[in-house]
Amino acid sequence: MISRRKTRQVKVGEVLIGGDAPVAVQSMTSGYTHDIDGCVREINKLAAAGADIVRVAVPEKKDTLALKEILHQVSVPIVADVHFHFQRALEAVAAGVHKIRLNPGNINDRKQVEAVIDACRERRIPIRIGVNEGSIVERKDKQKRMKELGAVFSDSHHGHLLAIMITKLEEYLDIFYERNFYDIVISAKSIDPLLVLDAYTEISRRFDHPLHLGVTHAGPKETGTIRSVVPLGTLLANGIGDTIRISYANDPIYEVQDGLELLYVLGLRSRKGAELIACPTCGRIQVDLFTLVQDVNRKLKEQITLPIKVAVMGCVVNGPGECEGADVAIFAGDKRGIIYVQGEKVANVPEEKILDALLEECRNFQEKVRRGEARLGEKLVDIIPPDPLGELGSGYAKIAADKMESGAVKLPIVQG
């Protein structure tokens, strides 16, 4: 179990952030907020995928005017993303938004920042302070303080920039503390995963506010996945982080799906829906495994809501062992597949019937669990793999004696 860093707790709508609350998954809409119908559709789509909180951009007054109507049509808390114009924040607060994302460095007049703080304090609306690498301003100010902090972080590859981020964060927090405002979430994003690691690690040592993790400008999903998951997974595994956003230059639905999967595999959230494991590329596969896996994955998302573990394996070499921990499993060979439910063989079907037969067993097992007739993760019997050559025993004897003839291993056609 991961021991999480203890932080203050804030409330975003009905979602708790920090303290002992689960790590929350966030995403952001990609369309215009003033397009009310389009924005609502996108928010609801992200919520259906599992997003806990959704952020929307409000660069213009027509966007904040749309918020009140949007809020009545969605089920998740909404964060207003504010830059440069403090009035947009005040308008968003008046509309009933659940959180403000603010970079105080983008607003030159301190009294305007204080007006936003006071409005949020009155409504008990938290504020996320961003000290992201790309939006830090006045980098040449307070050189002496920079030099001091640079010495503190001299062992860091990003010592100088990290010192700037910490300095700006301290300046921002002082403004909030002077207004007796503590419902704060901190973010310190960068395009550089190593700086993200350093920044959040240092911030977690210095402040007890909840942290929103992310890598900014992560790029397309093809490369952004690794760029995001490496630092975020490392931080989360070390107990750092209270909300996350995996950012892609792609449909934000993938941000939610991958964010949830990251939390699932770290044991930081209870899985919803099936967990699918499958073989990697291998020359032993004797069915069209990759098409099968994609089809199974799509159907499981449509039909299975319980966290059933499903294994799809393509041969008799790794199949039995990999299937041991699965609730429902199939391993295939010679254009056929043998299906197991909690270790017990239930079917042997030709390749063209594997998908339907496997899904039927998944649905049946799900209903048994719901009726209390089965329990997830409980193995009834050990899987006994079929003899890859000839009658039971002869194949393994030949393999052990190194007398197996060349050619593909065949899975015997066993009826029943």
Secondary structure as GFF3:
##gff-version 3
##sequence-region A 1 416
A	DSSP	beta_strand	9	12	.	.	.	ID=ss1
A	DSSP	beta_strand	15	18	.	.	.	ID=ss2
A	DSSP	beta_strand	24	28	.	.	.	ID=ss3
A	DSSP	alpha_helix	36	49	.	.	.	ID=ss4
A	DSSP	beta_strand	53	57	.	.	.	ID=ss5
A	DSSP	alpha_helix	61	71	.	.	.	ID=ss6
A	DSSP	beta_strand	78	82	.	.	.	ID=ss7
A	DSSP	alpha_helix	86	95	.	.	.	ID=ss8
A	DSSP	beta_strand	99	102	.	.	.	ID=ss9
A	DSSP	three_ten_helix	104	106	.	.	.	ID=ss10
A	DSSP	alpha_helix	110	123	.	.	.	ID=ss11
A	DSSP	beta_strand	127	130	.	.	.	ID=ss12
A	DSSP	three_ten_helix	133	135	.	.	.	ID=ss13
A	DSSP	alpha_helix	143	152	.	.	.	ID=ss14
A	DSSP	alpha_helix	159	178	.	.	.	ID=ss15
A	DSSP	beta_strand	184	187	.	.	.	ID=ss16
A	DSSP	alpha_helix	193	206	.	.	.	ID=ss17
A	DSSP	beta_strand	212	214	.	.	.	ID=ss18
A	DSSP	alpha_helix	221	237	.	.	.	ID=ss19
A	DSSP	beta_strand	243	245	.	.	.	ID=ss20
A	DSSP	alpha_helix	253	265	.	.	.	ID=ss21
A	DSSP	beta_strand	275	278	.	.	.	ID=ss22
A	DSSP	alpha_helix	289	303	.	.	.	ID=ss23
A	DSSP	beta_strand	309	313	.	.	.	ID=ss24
A	DSSP	alpha_helix	319	323	.	.	.	ID=ss25
A	DSSP	beta_strand	328	333	.	.	.	ID=ss26
A	DSSP	beta_strand	336	341	.	.	.	ID=ss27
A	DSSP	beta_strand	344	350	.	.	.	ID=ss28
A	DSSP	three_ten_helix	351	353	.	.	.	ID=ss29
A	DSSP	alpha_helix	354	370	.	.	.	ID=ss30
A	DSSP	alpha_helix	394	400	.	.	.	ID=ss31
###
